[in-house]
Amino acid sequence: MFGAGAHAQGNAEQVRELEARIAKLEQQLQQVTTLAVQAKTTANAASTTAEQANATASQVSASALTSAKKEVVETANSFEFHGYARSGTSSNGDMKTVEGVGPYITPAGSLGGPVGRLGLETDTYVEAQLAKNFTSDNGSWARYNIMIADGVNSNNDWTGGDNGINVRQAYAEMGNLPSFKGSAFQDATIWAGKRFDKKNFDIHFYDSDIVFLSGTGAGFYDAQVTPDWKTSFSVYGRDFLDSNDEEGNDIKSYIATSNNFIGNWQVMLNAMRAKHNDDGDNGRATSGYHGLLAYHAPSFYGLSDGFAKTGVLYGHGLGAEVKRLGAVDTLQHDAEAVRVFTYGTTDINDNWKIAPALLAETSKNRVNEGDSYKWASLNLRLTDALSENFEMQYEGTYQYMNLDSTFAKAKGDFYKLTVAPTFKLDTQAGFFARPEIRLFGTYLGWDKDLNGFTYDGSSSTDFGDTGFTGSSKWLVGAQMEAWF
């Protein structure tokens, strides 16, 4: 009995030990499970953190890229490129290089008397204009402009010894300046440098500016005097490159200009001064004045849609060169000139367009005391659109001349007729849509009495500077013209 009881007691102790071990194992297993759960939670948190970091990095990267792209776009948009170009060639029956032709082909061309340009231009002329715009958070802006130009009368691809590449414009302008707020200059532009005056215009069909004012100086544009009156004022300096003072220096010419737009009217007043221009020649002008009165009609002479511009110019002394202000040094102190002009464009119907132009001048005592010049040019340009990309252009010019340089006299007429098949991107875009590619045939006719006329007494038998003799000439050629 005693032996059986001892054995039972021993078994019970073994059971208790096993249960204790199992309990301890279960406790350890629970701890391991808890640690595993904690590890998984930590891993999930780390994964979430990594995803958030990736998302943040992507956002930062996208933001940086967007900012960089925006900066690149803004920088690109702050630059502008504009240009003009023409290039053409022509030949006559002699199959020789044609020289001296163009809108200033006649003896009156030296006085600024042009004829229609279509079918007469044989040069290559290029302008390339770059601009950089600046803006400020206060709303003000500035602009830097530069224009490079080259002109040559050659058919060759390499003209390094003949061309005249130069910087025609280099200036800066500013506008919307807070300092001017509330004044007449609030919307005005101030400028300084070398430039063309921007407040004038040309007759494109003659390649003639109404007023060409250029040089180096400073001024302002578009001060608002009244609701209908804007005024501009500038001072330019130019050098008479072919004239020198007693010390051998280039003579400088100054031009002060006031240009006013009152409704559709333009009133421009100019004063010139070249103190030493009479050094060595007491008859030359050292001062002068000039005026322009023009009307800018919003229709074609009140007859149809389109536009028309009409005006008169007067100049005295240095102002007697009424187009190129302050650019001619040979004018006499009592030189006088009066010039009138009118031109416009309109559509006759869906296919036909018309552009008449008249330019005429009378002047005296220009280069020599007692000289006298009268000329008048009438031009008519017509276009007929035959398809979306092809049109026929027609141009006729008549010019009357009565010239007396005191060295020679000439009186007579000049005629020109040009027919030019033309390709363009859209013939319905109007007269001034470019580019254009043209073929042309031109007939020229003139009175023989105009041959051999000179302004300085030199010997010549030619018509103007062309080398043409006789009284007529045919030209054929091709030309491209573009601007943007």
C-alpha positions in Angstrom: 0.0 0.0 0.0 2.8 2.3 1.0 4.6 1.6 -2.3 1.6 2.4 -4.5 0.9 5.7 -2.6 4.5 6.8 -3.1 4.3 6.1 -6.8 1.1 8.0 -7.2 2.6 11.0 -5.4 5.6 10.9 -7.8 3.3 11.0 -10.8 1.4 14.0 -9.5 4.6 15.9 -9.0 5.7 15.2 -12.6 2.3 16.4 -13.9 2.7 19.6 -11.9 6.1 20.1 -13.4 4.8 19.5 -16.9 1.9 21.9 -16.4 4.3 24.5 -15.0 6.6 24.1 -18.1 3.6 24.3 -20.4 2.4 27.5 -18.7 5.8 29.0 -19.0 6.0 28.0 -22.7 2.6 29.5 -23.3 3.8 32.7 -21.6 6.9 32.8 -23.7 4.7 32.1 -26.8 2.4 35.0 -25.9 5.4 37.3 -25.5 6.7 36.2 -28.9 3.3 36.8 -30.5 3.2 40.2 -28.9 6.6 41.0 -30.2 5.6 39.8 -33.7 2.5 42.0 -33.6 4.6 45.0 -32.5 7.2 44.3 -35.2 4.4 44.1 -37.8 2.9 47.4 -36.5 6.3 49.0 -36.6 6.9 47.7 -40.2 3.5 49.0 -41.3 4.3 52.4 -39.8 7.7 52.4 -41.5 6.0 51.5 -44.8 3.5 54.3 -44.3 6.3 56.7 -43.5 8.2 55.6 -46.5 5.1 56.1 -48.7 4.6 59.5 -47.2 8.2 60.4 -47.8 8.0 59.2 -51.4 4.8 61.3 -51.9 6.4 64.3 -50.4 9.5 63.9 -52.5 7.3 63.5 -55.6 5.4 66.7 -54.7 8.6 68.6 -54.1 10.0 67.3 -57.4 6.9 68.2 -59.3 6.7 71.6 -57.7 10.4 72.2 -58.5 9.9 71.1 -62.1 6.7 73.2 -62.5 8.6 76.2 -61.0 11.5 75.6 -63.4 9.2 75.2 -66.4 7.4 78.4 -65.4 10.6 80.3 -65.1 11.8 79.0 -68.5 8.5 79.9 -70.1 8.5 83.4 -68.5 12.1 83.9 -69.7 11.3 82.8 -73.2 8.2 85.0 -73.3 10.2 88.0 -72.2 12.1 87.9 -75.5 10.8 89.0 -78.9 12.1 88.7 -82.4 10.9 90.8 -85.3 12.2 91.2 -88.8 11.9 92.6 -92.3 13.6 91.3 -95.5 13.4 91.7 -99.2 15.6 90.2 -101.8 15.2 90.3 -105.6 16.9 90.3 -108.9 16.1 91.6 -112.3 17.5 91.7 -115.8 16.9 93.7 -119.0 17.3 92.9 -122.7 21.1 93.5 -122.4 21.4 90.6 -119.9 23.6 92.8 -117.7 23.4 93.5 -113.9 20.8 96.2 -113.4 22.0 99.1 -111.3 20.5 102.3 -110.1 16.9 101.1 -110.2 14.4 101.2 -107.3 11.7 103.6 -106.2 14.2 106.5 -106.4 15.2 105.7 -110.0 14.3 109.1 -111.6 16.3 112.4 -111.3 13.7 113.5 -108.7 14.7 110.6 -106.6 17.6 112.6 -105.1 15.0 115.0 -103.8 13.0 112.2 -102.2 10.6 111.9 -105.2 9.8 108.1 -105.4 7.9 106.0 -107.9 6.0 102.8 -107.2 8.5 100.1 -105.9 6.8 97.0 -107.3 9.1 95.4 -110.0 12.0 97.9 -109.4 13.8 96.6 -106.3 16.9 94.6 -107.0 18.7 94.8 -103.6 18.8 92.5 -100.6 17.9 94.3 -97.4 17.5 92.7 -94.0 16.4 93.9 -90.6 16.6 91.7 -87.5 15.2 93.2 -84.3 15.5 91.6 -80.8 13.8 92.8 -77.6 14.0 91.8 -74.0 11.1 92.8 -71.7 11.4 93.3 -68.0 8.6 93.6 -65.4 8.4 94.6 -61.7 6.0 93.6 -59.0 4.9 97.3 -58.8 3.5 97.0 -62.3 6.2 99.0 -64.1 8.0 97.6 -67.2 11.1 98.1 -69.2 12.2 97.0 -72.7 15.6 96.8 -74.4 15.7 96.9 -78.2 18.4 96.3 -80.7 18.1 96.2 -84.5 20.8 94.8 -86.9 20.5 95.7 -90.6 22.3 94.9 -93.8 21.8 96.1 -97.3 23.6 95.1 -100.5 23.0 95.3 -104.2 24.6 92.1 -105.3 23.4 88.7 -106.6 26.1 86.8 -104.9 25.8 84.6 -101.8 29.0 86.1 -100.2 29.1 89.9 -100.1 31.5 90.4 -97.2 33.3 93.2 -99.0 30.2 95.0 -100.2 27.6 94.9 -97.5 26.9 97.4 -94.7 25.9 95.5 -91.6 25.3 98.0 -88.7 23.4 98.5 -85.6 20.5 100.8 -86.6 18.8 100.8 -83.2 19.9 100.3 -79.6 17.7 101.8 -76.9 15.8 101.2 -73.7 12.3 102.4 -72.7 10.2 102.3 -69.5 6.5 102.6 -68.8 3.8 102.4 -66.1 6.1 103.9 -63.6 4.4 104.4 -60.1 6.3 107.7 -59.7 4.1 109.1 -62.6 0.8 107.9 -61.2 -1.9 110.5 -61.2 0.0 112.7 -63.7 -0.2 113.2 -67.5 2.8 110.8 -67.7 0.9 107.9 -66.0 0.7 106.0 -69.2 3.7 107.6 -70.9 6.9 105.9 -72.1 10.3 107.3 -71.5 13.3 106.3 -73.6 17.0 106.9 -74.4 19.4 105.6 -76.9 19.6 105.3 -80.7 16.3 104.7 -82.5 13.8 105.5 -85.2 10.9 107.7 -84.1 7.9 105.4 -83.6 5.2 107.9 -84.1 5.4 108.3 -87.8 4.4 106.3 -90.8 5.2 105.6 -94.4 3.7 105.0 -97.8 4.7 101.4 -98.3 4.0 101.4 -102.1 6.7 104.1 -102.5 9.0 102.8 -99.8 8.9 106.4 -98.5 8.4 107.5 -94.9 6.3 110.6 -94.5 8.9 111.7 -91.9 12.0 109.7 -91.1 13.4 110.9 -87.7 16.3 108.9 -86.3 19.4 109.4 -84.2 20.6 109.1 -80.7 18.8 111.0 -77.9 16.1 110.8 -75.3 12.4 111.7 -74.8 8.9 110.5 -73.9 5.9 109.2 -75.8 2.2 109.5 -75.2 1.7 111.9 -72.3 -2.0 112.3 -71.9 -2.8 116.1 -71.9 -6.5 115.7 -72.4 -8.7 112.7 -73.1 -8.3 113.3 -76.9 -4.8 114.7 -76.9 -1.5 112.7 -76.5 1.8 114.4 -76.9 5.4 113.2 -77.3 8.7 115.1 -77.1 12.2 114.1 -77.9 15.7 115.5 -78.7 17.9 113.7 -81.2 21.5 114.1 -82.2 22.9 113.2 -85.6 26.3 113.7 -87.4 26.7 115.1 -90.9 29.2 112.5 -91.9 30.3 114.2 -95.1 30.9 117.6 -93.5 33.5 118.8 -91.1 34.1 121.9 -89.1 37.3 124.0 -89.2 39.0 121.5 -86.8 38.1 118.5 -88.9 35.3 117.2 -86.6 32.0 115.8 -87.9 29.3 118.5 -87.7 26.5 117.6 -85.3 22.9 118.3 -86.0 20.3 118.5 -83.2 16.5 118.0 -83.7 13.9 118.8 -81.1 10.5 117.3 -81.9 7.0 117.6 -80.5 4.5 115.2 -82.0 0.8 115.6 -81.1 -2.2 113.4 -81.8 -5.5 115.1 -81.2 -8.3 112.8 -82.2 -7.6 111.8 -85.8 -5.3 114.8 -86.4 -1.5 114.8 -86.1 0.5 118.0 -85.5 4.3 117.6 -85.5 6.6 120.5 -84.9 10.4 120.3 -85.2 13.4 122.6 -84.7 17.0 121.9 -86.0 20.4 123.4 -85.1 23.8 122.6 -86.5 26.0 125.4 -85.2 29.1 124.8 -87.4 27.4 123.8 -90.7 28.4 127.0 -92.4 32.1 126.6 -91.7 33.7 127.1 -95.1 30.4 127.8 -96.8 28.5 130.9 -95.5 25.4 130.0 -97.5 24.6 126.8 -95.6 21.9 126.6 -93.1 22.8 126.3 -89.4 19.2 126.1 -88.2 15.7 125.3 -89.5 12.2 124.4 -88.6 9.7 121.9 -89.9 6.0 121.1 -89.5 3.6 118.3 -90.4 -0.2 118.4 -90.3 -1.9 115.1 -91.1 -5.4 113.6 -90.9 -5.7 109.8 -90.3 -9.1 108.8 -91.6 -10.7 105.6 -90.2 -12.2 104.9 -93.7 -11.2 105.1 -97.3 -11.9 108.8 -97.9 -15.4 108.3 -96.4 -16.4 106.0 -99.3 -15.8 102.5 -97.9 -14.0 100.5 -95.3 -10.2 100.8 -95.2 -8.1 103.8 -94.3 -6.7 107.0 -95.7 -4.0 109.4 -94.6 -3.6 113.0 -96.0 -1.3 115.8 -95.0 1.1 118.6 -95.7 4.7 119.2 -94.7 6.6 122.5 -94.7 10.3 123.1 -94.0 12.7 126.0 -93.9 16.5 126.0 -93.7 17.7 122.6 -92.3 14.0 121.7 -92.2 13.7 122.0 -96.0 14.6 118.3 -96.2 11.0 117.5 -95.1 11.4 113.7 -94.9 14.8 112.9 -93.4 14.9 115.4 -90.6 18.3 116.8 -89.7 20.1 114.5 -92.1 21.1 116.8 -95.0 23.9 119.3 -94.5 23.9 121.0 -98.0 20.7 122.9 -97.5 20.9 126.7 -97.9 19.9 129.0 -95.1 16.9 130.2 -97.1 15.9 126.8 -98.5 12.2 126.1 -98.5 10.0 123.1 -99.3 6.4 122.2 -99.3 5.2 118.6 -99.7 1.7 117.1 -99.8 0.6 113.5 -99.7 -2.5 111.3 -99.6 -2.9 107.5 -99.8 -5.2 104.8 -98.7 -6.4 101.2 -99.2 -9.7 99.5 -99.6 -11.4 96.4 -101.0 -13.3 96.8 -104.3 -15.0 93.4 -103.8 -14.1 90.0 -102.4 -11.1 89.6 -104.8 -10.0 93.1 -105.9 -8.1 95.6 -103.7 -6.9 99.1 -104.6 -4.3 101.4 -103.1 -3.9 104.9 -104.7 -1.1 107.2 -103.5 -0.1 110.8 -104.4 3.1 112.5 -103.3 4.2 116.0 -104.6 6.7 118.6 -103.6 8.0 122.1 -104.6 11.2 123.5 -103.2 13.8 126.2 -103.9 17.3 127.3 -102.8 18.0 123.8 -101.6 21.7 123.3 -102.7 22.4 126.3 -104.8 21.0 129.8 -104.5 18.2 130.1 -107.1 17.6 126.4 -107.7 14.0 125.3 -108.1 12.4 121.9 -108.1 8.9 120.6 -108.7 7.8 117.0 -108.9 4.6 114.9 -108.4 4.2 111.1 -108.2 0.9 109.3 -108.7 0.8 105.6 -108.0 -1.9 102.9 -108.2 -1.5 99.4 -106.8 -4.2 96.8 -107.6 -4.4 93.1 -106.6 -6.7 90.4 -107.9 -7.0 87.2 -105.8 -7.4 84.3 -108.2 -7.2 81.6 -105.5 -6.4 81.2 -101.8 -2.7 81.4 -102.4 -2.2 83.2 -105.8 -3.0 86.7 -106.9 -2.1 89.1 -109.7 -0.6 92.4 -108.7 -0.6 95.5 -111.0 1.1 98.8 -110.4 1.2 101.9 -112.5 3.1 105.1 -111.7 3.2 108.5 -113.3 5.8 111.2 -112.2 6.1 114.8 -113.4 9.4 116.6 -113.0 10.4 120.3 -113.5 14.0 120.6 -112.2 16.5 123.5 -112.2 19.7 122.9 -110.3 21.3 126.1 -111.8 23.8 123.7 -113.5 21.1 121.9 -115.6 17.4 122.1 -116.3 15.1 119.3 -117.2 11.3 118.9 -117.6 9.4 115.8 -118.4 7.4 112.7 -117.4 8.2 109.2 -116.3 5.9 106.2 -116.6 6.0 102.7 -115.1 3.8 99.7 -115.4 4.4 96.4 -113.5 2.6 93.1 -113.6 3.5 90.6 -110.8 2.1 87.1 -110.4 2.3 86.6 -106.6 2.1 83.7 -104.2 1.2 84.2 -100.5 -0.3 82.2 -97.6 -3.7 83.9 -97.7 -4.7 86.3 -100.4 -7.7 87.5 -98.3 -5.4 88.7 -95.5 -4.9 92.1 -97.3 -2.3 94.3 -98.9 0.1 94.1 -96.0 0.1 90.3 -95.4 3.5 88.8 -95.8 5.5 86.8 -96.9 5.1 87.1 -100.6 7.0 85.5 -103.5 6.6 87.4 -106.8 7.6 87.2 -110.4 7.4 90.5 -112.3 7.7 92.2 -115.6 8.1 96.0 -115.7 8.0 98.6 -118.5 9.7 102.0 -117.9 9.2 105.0 -120.1 10.5 108.6 -119.8 11.1 111.8 -121.7 14.6 112.0 -123.3 15.0 115.6 -121.9 15.5 114.0 -118.5 18.6 112.2 -119.6 21.9 113.8 -118.4 20.3 116.0 -115.7 22.7 116.6 -112.8 22.7 118.6 -109.6 26.4 119.5 -109.5 27.3 120.2 -113.2 29.0 116.8 -113.7 28.8 115.3 -117.2 26.3 112.6 -117.8 24.0 111.3 -120.5 22.2 108.7 -118.4 18.7 108.6 -116.9 19.3 109.2 -113.2 21.9 106.8 -111.9 20.8 103.8 -113.9 23.1 104.0 -116.9 20.0 103.8 -119.1 19.9 105.9 -122.2 17.1 106.3 -124.7 13.6 106.7 -123.4 12.4 103.2 -122.3 13.4 99.9 -120.8 12.0 96.5 -119.9 12.8 94.6 -116.7 12.0 91.1 -115.7 12.8 89.4 -112.4 11.7 87.9 -109.1 11.5 89.0 -105.5 10.5 87.9 -102.0 9.4 90.2 -99.2 8.6 89.3 -95.6 8.0 90.9 -92.3 6.8 89.8 -88.9 
